Amino acid sequence: MRRLVILRPEPGASATAARARAMGLEPMVIPLFEVEPVAWEAPDAGSFDALLLTSANAVRHAGEALQRLRQLPVYAVGEATAAAAREAGFDIASTGDAGVERLLESIESDVRLLHLCGEHRTEPHAKQAITAIPVYRATELPLPDDFRRIEGQVAAVHSPRAGRRLAELANAASIDRSTVRIAAISEAAASAAGPGWGRCEAADAPDEAALLALAARLCDNPPQT
């Protein structure tokens, strides 16, 4: 069975690895990014109706300024994000499990949303007025010494940016892409990885459960000869 290479930054990488092990997969963690906070100022909470949180990293790295927004209910993408917000003292209005755009579709159009996000944000299609404020960034890590271990394995790609970085490092390390299979969280993430991989498929839904289900199938399926 092929091993599953987890490329997302910590602490998410270890959480994904634990879920993968519980499914009987053999993960190895090779993060391509490191998450760090950025300076920001909390706006007047009265100008918004709710917070939009699409990553638990926003809660982890927002710092003390986050508490000035405690009166706002939270719309969260993913249970991990909702759990982090709940632990920080926020009330959860709704948790989406199929990506930010599906969550936004369930929210009234006149709700004014404050999105605490990362610096590299993908603009969602939304009917609501959304104000985005970056509170963290994911910085690229240099080429890992053990990066060639991805040959013959399955790489889990959690974002388009991760797909692009994987392709860059594969070129730098002269990786034989034909030996590597990619399980991507979305069509955009799969496309960003570029051509030449043994297989490159997108999950049925933009969430980790679907991504790991796809990864399990690609790990179990023997190479074509």
Secondary structure, DSSP 8 states (H G I E B T S, - for coil): ---EEE-S-TTHHHHHHHHHHHTT--EEE--SEEEEE-------GGG-SEEEE--HHHHHHSGGGGGGGTTS-EEEESHHHHHHHHHTT--EEEEESS-HHHHHHTS-TT--EEEEEESS------SS-EEEEEEEEEEE----TTGGGGTTSEEEE-SHHHHHHHHHHHHHTT--GGG-EEEESSHHHHHHT-S--SEEEE-SSSSHHHHHHHHHHHHHS----
